[in-house]
Amino acid sequence: MSDTPDRNRDSDESPFAPRVALASLSGRSDADWARAGADDAGAAFLGGIALDEPTREAARSLVDRDREEFLPADPLAFVDDQLAALTDAPLRSAFNVRASSPEPVGEVAGICRDHGALVEINAHCRQDEMCAAGAGESLLRDPDRLCAYVRAAAGAGATVSVKCRAELDGVDLPAVAARASAAGADVIHVDAMDSEGVVAEVVAAAGAAVVANNGVRDRATVREYLACGADAVSVGRASDDPRVLRRVRHAVEEWFDADERSAPGGRDAYVTHAGGPEP
């Protein structure tokens, strides 16, 4: 991994603390799931949720293939109820959403704004049905459409995240991330797949906070992503394992505590509680 790249954004601060997020898992990530991980996470991305008929039809097809999906009768009411259930939770809530056009994204963004939550545009799902509906990773292949979604969400006054993935043929992910950031995205949430170094490229290109995802389990994986310049990390499949979440939180706090101690005017990074140098 390379050293932390130069940033072109105004701030490298995470939009939540501790700098650990619970990443959405289709059909599983609800308010109860978020509360279960709240001791060691600063944010929880609920969902994903299909907002309109084309994406709901896609979700129904996925359920027919034995995938878990949220399919409430009223998606907007579901988002509102789930976020309301986290009003007193000690973390920042967020909702991952899928839609075939920008308009439903703008509607749900207003709900997220009212709850102080992030709205996360799903440009990540790779299921054929969802991509055919115009959602998921199909948005990475059509940055103009993705930016229209971002503008709709930002125009509603919400804090906007874009969840994206690496290793998509023909997609220049750092360039897409830069365009999404310029359109109003506050957070780029990157599933690095097996290309961890892409996180550094996105950090260098985008004027937004970067959350790194994929395989985050322990100190080594946390340090790998933070060394690329990520502002935070997220835990996906292991988000219901408190042992993993504790390891990840401790590793993140260790990294940023050391960074603060070594900053100009900060404490000596090499002095321990006993007053001597670290080995």
Salt bridges, closest charged atoms under 4 A:
GLU53 OE2 - ARG60 NH2 2.22
GLU57 OE1 - ARG60 NH2 3.11
GLU69 OE1 - ARG98 NH2 2.45
ASP80 OD1 - HIS115 NE2 2.55
ASP88 OD1 - ARG35 NH2 2.25
ASP114 OD1 - ARG113 NH2 3.00
GLU120 OE2 - HIS189 ND1 2.89
GLU129 OE2 - ARG65 NE 2.79
GLU137 OE1 - ARG165 NE 3.37
ASP144 OD1 - ARG179 NH2 2.56
ASP191 OD2 - HIS124 NE2 2.80
ASP191 OD2 - ARG165 NH1 3.90
ASP231 OD1 - ARG7 NH1 3.29
ASP231 OD2 - ARG9 NH2 2.43
ASP240 OD2 - ARG28 NH2 3.23
ASP241 OD1 - ARG243 NE 3.20
GLU253 OE2 - ARG249 NE 2.80
GLU254 OE1 - ARG219 NE 2.73
GLU254 OE1 - ARG223 NH1 3.71
